Amino acid sequence: MPSRNEAPEWLRNPTGRTLTTGIVLALLYLGRSVLMPLALAILLSLLVAPLVRALRRLRVGRTFSVLVAVSAMGFACLGVAAAIGTQILHIAASLPQYELNVQRKLKTLEDVTTNPLLRLTDETSRLTGIGMPVPALPVQTGDVEHSVPAAMSGAAPLEILWHPVQCAGIVLLILIFVLLDHPSLRDRFVRIAGATDIRSATIALNDAGERLSRLFASQLLVNVAFGVAIWMSLGILRLPQAFLCGLLAAVMRFVPYLGVGMAAVFAALLALAVDPGWSLAVGTLGVFILLDIVVGQLVEPHLYGYATGLSPLSVVVAAIFWGWLWGAVGLILSTPLTVCLLVAGRHLKGLGALELLLGNAPALTLPQRFYQRALSGDPHEIIADARAFLRSESLGAYCDHVMIPALHLVRLDTEAGAATAEQQLKIRRVIIDVAVALSGSCRDLPLRRNRGTVLEAVSAGRWLRQQREQLTGKWQGPIGVPRGSIVICMALGSAADDLASELLVRLLRGERMDARNFSPSELDAGLPPGADPAGVAIVFLVSAFSSREREHVDSLSRPIHELLPNANLIRVFCRGVTTLSASDNDDANAETTVHSLSEAVKICKTWHETCGRRDLSLGPQRNDLPAFLTRKSRT
């Protein structure tokens, strides 16, 4: 027996999934005459169920509640059909007075389209000698007179109307029994789908019901509003029967993609018939096109996306698929049926690919997108995503939540041997482009032809630092500075640490702080001549993510304390994409530890605001910063 939340063995096997998909498609196609009314009835039951529950709360019997709800829905549909039919009959009775307009328009269309084409064809035939007239064969008039009535006699009006009436009766009958047996059907579904996990089956059923209810409510609201807008707009244009056009537009909009076009053609033909000119027909088509663009591009993507969780592409593909499978009924039911597939993919592991293909949730996380685009050598899309992220978050947050986790993914693939040297070089180039673009230093970049050879020997962080040193010098600024005014960022040794350290420097410089990036070997060589050790206020030991370089961090602390006795030493141990190990806990470290670049920037800003106003000649006190952090954590 499969474990909890686990798909059966035959469904987890790729061959089993392929055979199952083929069998299901064959059953859906061959059994469409039975399945289409059943699907319509079940979906209509979700629409009528709230009215049944409301009547039940009023202590009305279930049978009477179902009959009242179904009757109300039936009378509403008959009322709409009667209104449309009455208006159409009124138009048919008024058509003779517009006969002259229709004939004039047809003559104009013939002169514009058919006659020039015929003249072109005749001239071509005369010049080439191809297509000479062929003598017409004699036609037996008796055959025509007998054949037309024979063809017309087989399509009686009652036979044409019988099929939709029959389908409607079957749907209503199934709907009544579905509503009468609703609790039992729900229990049977939970029993079948969740034999080993009733909780998950119940959640899936509730999820599907909520999504479909929101979809139906959204569709009804949007279509009614669209019909009212069409009615009012055509009324302003003084089109007769504007109410009929609005009502037809609201009803036909339930048919995806084709319904609005059919309603627009009907309204345009009506305008051509009643108006001697062409302006009314053009205005009518313009109203339909404009309102459909507004509703389809601005309203529906947000409203339906929230209601269903489907991506726009999946809605279009679903309409094509279900329309091919079940015709017009499949086109109408395409979105609700696709919502059911989405829910099945979300709650059944064996069908998880359906949620990925149909849902509107991002397929990749932001770090994964960064890594994937970097592998493709495309910095432009990464920069576009970053700028969208920066509209609501800070650059430090982007580095913490996107860039450094992406570096961790690169490190994991590199250690596994999955990333080649060429791919690593391409990733370093993309990272440099992104870092330079986001830090506002695009104009200072050297030429790309020089960059490729340099990057083969140095990391991206070292290259970015060298770029700054071209402007600020080897020591990245003046040596003679006020006491306690410099912040040093020091990487622990890996290429990712170098980049994280350089990113922190750029973040701090963006906040108008004198931040500099040095390696441990440079500090071992001592301070430059004339430099005051008291000029350094804070030293950050930066690590991009948990790695073997962190194991040697304690060996760096003592030399730094000896060289910079007044500096406050802080460890910046970023998390990457994995959880912290036991060695990364704050209690195990002698120095203060933070876990993001944003926290380090915030510490420096607060430190300068609170301690930078005092007399810098006194020099910073080394124990002040940990005490400040302790007070901050308590608050």
Buried (B, 14 or more C-beta within 10 A) or exposed (E): EBEEEBBEEEBEBEEBBEEBEEEEEEEBEEEBEEBBBBBBBBBBBBBBBEBBEEBBEEEBEBEEBBBBBBEEBEEEEEEBEEBBEEBBEEBEEEEEEBEEBBEEBEEEEEEEEEEEEEEEEEEEEEEEEEEEEEEEEEEEEEEEEEEEEEEEEEEEEEEEEEEEEEBBEBBBEBBBEBBBEBEEBBEEBBEEBBEEBEEBBBBBBEBBBEBBBBBBBBBEEBBBBBBBBBBBBBBEBEBBBBBBBBBBBBBBBEBBBEBBBEBBEBBBBBBBBBBEEEEBBBBBBBBBEEBBEEBBEEBBBEBBBEBBBBBEEBBEBBBBBBBEBBEEBBBBBBBBBBBBBBBBBBBBBBBBEBBEBBBBEEEEBBBBBBBBBBBEEBBEEBBEBBEEBEEEBBBBBBBBBBBBBBBBBBBBBBEEEEBEEEBBBBBBBBBBBBBBBBBEBEEEBEEEEEBEEEBEEBBBBBBBBEBBEEEEEEBBBEEEBBBBBBBBBBBBBBBBBBBBBBBBBBBBBBEEBBBBBBBBEBBEEEBEEEBBBBBBBBBBBBBBBBBEBBEEBEEBBEEBBEBBEBBBBBBBBBBBBEEBEEEBEBEEBEBBBBBBBBBBBBBBBBBBEEBBEEEBEEBBEBEBBBEBBEEEEEE
